[in-house]
Amino acid sequence: MPTDLSPEEVTRSHRWHAVECNNLAWGLADAPARTPAQDEQMLNAAHASAFHWATVGTELHLARARLLLAKVHAVLGHPHMAIAYARQSNDYILSHDPPDWEAAFAHAVLAHAAYAVGDPNLHSAEYALAQHLGDAISDSEDRQIFLKAFTSVPRPKSLGA
């Protein structure tokens, strides 16, 4: 960053980049199909968002960044990275009384990571919990956002995949 920026401007810049990269990566992760170039862009954006949040964010921002990293790595078929980030994220998010939508997302991403790593029991349990929590999201707009994103999580065979 240029040295002629005030500390407030630097912080504002980090926050702006964190949000923009986050939104880009989530949008690509939820897309029904991507090109190899978009896969690379999605991965880079997720890591960039995490970098910027690590610089200026709170523990909650970092947990949300890890949730995004888990989702991206699950989508890309990187099972060990996906499950590691999902567990880290869930450990924080679920222990801090999250809003209904965030709890549903945390379980959905863990379900996707469990699918990627090949753990059918965890996949089924987390998928069912995410589905239940998603259906119970109180705000209709938040519920629709969750349900749209949830369609990218592979359905367990035990539920008729």
Buried (B, 14 or more C-beta within 10 A) or exposed (E): EEEEEEEEEBEEBBBEBBBBBBEBBBEBBBEEEBEEEBBEBBBBBBBBBBBBBEBBBEEBBBBBBBBBBBBBBBBBEBBEBBBBBBBBBBEBBBEEEBEBBBBBBBBBBBBBBBBBBEBEEBBBBBBBBBBEBBEEBEEEEBBEBBBEBBEBBBBBEEEEE
